[in-house]
């Protein structure tokens, strides 16, 4: 799946690692923004626990890039 930068990411790249995968319907909507910002704000704790975060939606990579930039998201967003 392409990420917010258009780079291909495979879930197998994370084999053997702790990964929190969350699905959301649409970037830049109120509920999805609250969810993403909550993860962003807790990223230090997640990293300490050895957890990577992947957000997956049906949005195009370009929109995911704008969403990540606007909300200062510090984890990978994937386009499905």
N, C-alpha and C positions, 0 to 999 in steps of 0.2 A: 504494500500500500504506500502511496506517496505521502510524505510528511508536509508540513507547512512550508518547507523550502523546496518541495518538488523532488526530494531524494527518496528513493525506494527504501522502505523499512519492512523487514520480515519479522514476524513474531518469533520465529526460530532464532533470531539474533539474540534474544533474551533468555534462551533456554538455560535452565539452572539458576536463574536469577529471580528475585522477588519483583513482581510487576503488578501494579494496580492498574487495571484496564477499566476505563469507564466509557460508557456510550452516552452521547447526548444528541438531541435531534437537530439543533441548529445553532451555529455560532452567532454571537452578538445578540442573543435574545436574553431577556431578564433572568430567567431561571438558570439557563446554561452559563451565563456570566457569573452569577453568584456561586455556582458549583465550581467552575474553573478557578475563580479567585480564592475560594476556600482551599482548594488544593495548593495553589500558588503560595498562599499565606502559611501553609503547614509543610512546605517542601523541606525545610531544615530538619524537621522531626522525621519525615519520611526518609530522607537521605541517611540520617543517623541509623535508622532501622534497616538500611540497605534496600529500600524500595524505590524502583523507578516508576514513573507515571506515564501512561499513554492514554490520550483522549481520542476517541474515534467518533466521527460523524460522517454524514454524506456530503458535507460541504466540499467545494473545490479547494485545492491547496492555496490558491491566491487569497481566498476568504479566510482560511485558517491562518495564513501569515498576517493578515490585517488584524485578526482577532488576537493573536499572540502578541503582536506589537502594541496594540491599543491597551491591552490589559496586563502587559508586562509578564506574560506567562513564561514560566521557567521549566517547561516540560514539553514533550513531543505531542503534537496533534497529528492525527492520521486521517486521511480521506478514504472513505470506503465507497 
